[in-house]
Amino acid sequence: MQLRVLYLTALLFREVALHVRYAYLGAHYVGEFKSEVSVSGVHDCTLLAFNEKRIGYRVTVNGLQITCALLTDFIRFAPVSDKNVRDYILSANLDNKICKVDMQRNVTEFVNGPCTFGGGDCSMLDKIKDYCIFVGTDKYNCISETEQDTVRSIECPAGQERVDLKKEKVLCCLKGELFIKEQDGKAFCCPRSKKLKEIVNGKAVCCSSTESHQPGASLCCAPGLTYSENNGTANCCKAGLLASKSKDGQVGCCPAGKEFGGMVDGKAICCNPGEIYESGKTFCCPPGTNYSIGLSGDSGAEGIERCCPPRTYPTKSESGDIGCCRDEYKFIRNDGTRDVCCFGSSNYEFHRMLDGKPVCCRKGTVFKGWYKDRTWAVCCREEDHLDQDHCCKKDTYWTEHNGLSDCCQNGTVPMNIDGRKYNYGCCKRHEVAHPCPNNKYMCATNGTKVDCQP
């Protein structure tokens, strides 16, 4: 596209005369503009742009009406799509040679010069100049083949700053770092206190004067540490330790044969293969167990951490040892293969292991035998005996009669105490139980007067 240029020169006087030149573009701005205002001609728009320190403006001719819109934000250049719309740019190049009528002109010529005369927004002009470098100064009027090339393309990511700009290439470093070299279109930078040792896997390896570096290594190691690479994981470790990665991606150092679980208070937690580690804990749990914490209440181990089988919790024995038991059970001791637990709190005590099961009895009682299907122990007072799975006093036996059952002496059967709905005693079959004070009763034949006095 042949560029036709109309040059306007505004000679404005303040303290000294300033020569300001706005040049007609053979392209259109893509960006933001102020609202259009009516003007009598291009000169009026030029004065508006200069007075508001704008580096560009748009003149639209619609019949006899002419409007002016000042450029407020630049994004890119586009080919001219409407001949009635003309865009102008502040020319930083005041060389009169570019005013020759027979010369083909380019945007790059207009911005090729210092913006020192105060006639416009120099930062935007510099932005356009950089954009033209990125698109390519060989591209006519800085018009890129792709709409994706905008001034945003020459910006660095947050936290970085530009160190070099070339055609289709923006080189950035972290703020405060030094640009060392370019390789494969990428900038490699180092902190000011470090030097570039090597580029490994597309990453700059920068080391301080006290750090060591092994050729091909992606890390610098502090004094006392050596580079370790193990199963694709790299780290700086103390002698005898190997680099290891946890399941959540953390990197640490562990002895050979151990697996890194995580860091807690600066200490590496290393587990045996197959052990389970819960993030933030200070120990690993063997297979078949989980991290568990003691419950409040009678466990005596509230807040204590331990590895326990599923659905069990740490609990403390009377001797102060810690074991794992179900809720509401108390740890007694470990028999060498498992934790022995008794139901209840301090009201129960362990007696012995029998047939592989713990025997626990309420205090004041002793084990007398197993209940029916041997699911739990039957414990009685020392002087009592076990009869048909029940504890009975001496010389009494478990007896059933008319749906009632109790421990009764030979020749007697359980029966309701007259007038007491839920109480019953033991009498001979032809007798009835008569109530007496203090929950006592006397046996007598029916119709016989009963005297409860001793």
C-alpha positions, 0 to 999 in steps of 0.5 A: 500500500502506497502511503500518502502523507499530509504534513501539518506544522503547528508553530505555537508560542509559549516561552519559546517557539516549538515546532510540532509535526503531526503526520498522516498515517497510511494505517488505522489505530486500533485502540481507545479514543475520546468522544468525537467533537466537531471541528472545522478542519484538520488544523483544529484537531491538531491544536486539540491534540497538542493542547491535551498532550495526545500523540495521535488523533482521528479525523472523520469526514462525513459529507460536510461534517468533520469530527475529531477524536483523540487517541487515549490508548493504543493496541495495534495498527490495522490497514485502512478500511475507510478512506473517510477516516484518517489517523494522524500521529505525532512525529518525533522525527523533525528531519525535513527530508521525510517531507519529500513528496516522492518519498514512501514513508513509514510509521517507524520514521515518524517515531524515530526520534527523541520525544523531548519537546513536550508536545505529547504523551511520550510514554505512548509514543515509546510504546508504539516505537517498541511495538514496531520493533516487535512487529518488525521495522520491515513491516509497512506501517507496523501492520502485523499479519496477525491480530494477536500481535498487540502492545500486550505482546511486548509486556513481560509477565507480572514480577518481570521486566524487559531486558531486550526487544527484537522482532517477534521476540521479547526477553524478560528477567525477574525484577532485580536480576541481571540478563546474562545471555539469550539462547533459543529465543529465551532470556537467561538471568541470574540474581546479582549476587550469583553467576550463571554456571550452566543451562540445564533443561532450559533453566539457568543454574545460578550459584553463589561463590560459596555454593558448589555445582556439579556439571549437568546438575540443575541445583547449586548445593550449600556447603556440607551438602552434595548433589543427589539424583535418585529416580528422577528426583534431584536435591542437595543432601547430606552425606549418606542420604538420597534425594526422594520425592513425597506423594504430594510432590515435596522433595527431601532427603532420606536414607537408602530404602526409605521414602520421603513423606514430608517436612515437619518443623525442618525435619524430614519424615522418612518412611519404610516402603508401604508405610502410610504418611499423613501430611503434617504428622511426625511419624509413618504408620505401618500397613493396616493402621492409620493415624489416630488421636486419643479421644476425650473422656476416660481414654486417658490419652486425649490428644495423644497421636499414634498409629492404630488399626481402623476404628480404634484410638489411643488409650492409656493403661493404669501403668501409663502405657499407650495402646489402641482400643475401640471407643469406650474400651480401656487399654490394659497391656500388650501381650506381645502380639496385640493390644489387650482392651477391656470394656469400660473405664477403671471399673473393669480390670484384666484377668487373663487371656483365655482361648486367645481372648482377653478376660476383663471383669468388673472390679470385685468379681472374678472370671467364672466362665464364658457365656453361651456362644463364648462371646463374652466372659461371665464374672461373679463374686469370688464366693458365688458360682456359675450355673447355666451362664448366671452367677448364683450364691452358694447353695442356690441354682438357676431355676425357671418357673412360669416364665420367671428365672432366678437363683433359688435353693433346691426345692424352691422356684422363682415367683412374683412377690404378691403386690410387687409387679417386677419383684419376685423371690423363691418359695416352694411350689405350693407357697406364695411370696408375701411382701415385707418391709425393706424389700423383703418377703416371706413364703407361706401357704395361701390364706395363711396370716403372715407375720414379717417380724423376725 
